[in-house]
Amino acid sequence: MPKNKTHSGTAKRVRITGTGKLRRQQAGLRHRLEVKSSKEKRDLSGTVPVAKADVKRVKKLLGR
């Protein structure tokens, strides 16, 4: 049986922490930035955990 392939689109968007949790970048920080407040831009920066409902599906796409 051949190995499963990693879904490269998901791999580019999601990082796995040392403890095995999934982190992703928040949406909304790509355009119209001059309209958004500094606080809004700050809050959107950094990573957030993948939603609990999506973890199983994302792990499968990553081949884990």
C-alpha positions as CSV (number, residue, x, y, z in Angstrom):
1,M,0.0,0.0,0.0
2,P,1.5,3.4,-1.0
3,K,2.1,6.2,1.6
4,N,-0.6,8.9,2.0
5,K,0.4,12.3,0.6
6,T,0.3,15.4,2.7
7,H,-2.2,18.0,1.5
8,S,0.3,20.8,0.6
9,G,-2.3,23.5,0.7
10,T,-3.1,22.7,4.3
11,A,0.6,22.2,5.2
12,K,1.3,25.8,4.1
13,R,-1.5,27.1,6.3
14,V,-1.2,25.1,9.5
15,R,1.7,24.6,11.9
16,I,2.0,21.8,14.4
17,T,3.4,22.7,17.9
18,G,5.8,20.5,19.8
19,T,2.9,19.2,21.8
20,G,0.9,18.3,18.7
21,K,-1.6,21.2,18.7
22,L,-2.5,22.9,15.5
23,R,-2.1,26.6,15.0
24,R,-3.2,28.8,12.1
25,Q,-3.1,32.5,11.1
26,Q,-6.3,34.5,11.5
27,A,-8.0,35.8,8.4
28,G,-8.6,39.5,7.7
29,L,-5.1,41.0,7.7
30,R,-4.4,41.1,3.9
31,H,-6.1,44.2,2.6
32,R,-8.1,47.3,3.7
33,L,-5.5,47.8,6.5
34,E,-5.7,51.6,6.5
35,V,-9.4,51.3,7.5
36,K,-8.8,49.0,10.4
37,S,-7.7,50.3,13.8
38,S,-4.2,49.4,15.2
39,K,-5.9,47.3,17.9
40,E,-7.8,45.3,15.3
41,K,-4.6,44.7,13.3
42,R,-2.7,43.7,16.5
43,D,-5.5,41.3,17.5
44,L,-5.5,39.7,14.1
45,S,-1.7,39.2,14.1
46,G,-0.2,36.0,15.5
47,T,-1.6,32.5,15.5
48,V,-4.7,31.0,17.0
49,P,-5.6,27.3,17.6
50,V,-7.5,25.4,14.9
51,A,-11.2,25.0,15.9
52,K,-11.9,21.8,17.8
53,A,-14.4,20.7,15.2
54,D,-11.8,20.9,12.5
55,V,-8.8,19.3,14.2
56,K,-9.5,15.7,13.1
57,R,-10.0,16.7,9.5
58,V,-6.9,18.9,9.4
59,K,-4.7,16.2,11.0
60,K,-5.9,13.8,8.4
61,L,-5.0,16.2,5.6
62,L,-1.5,16.6,7.2
63,G,-1.1,12.8,7.2
64,R,-1.1,12.5,11.0
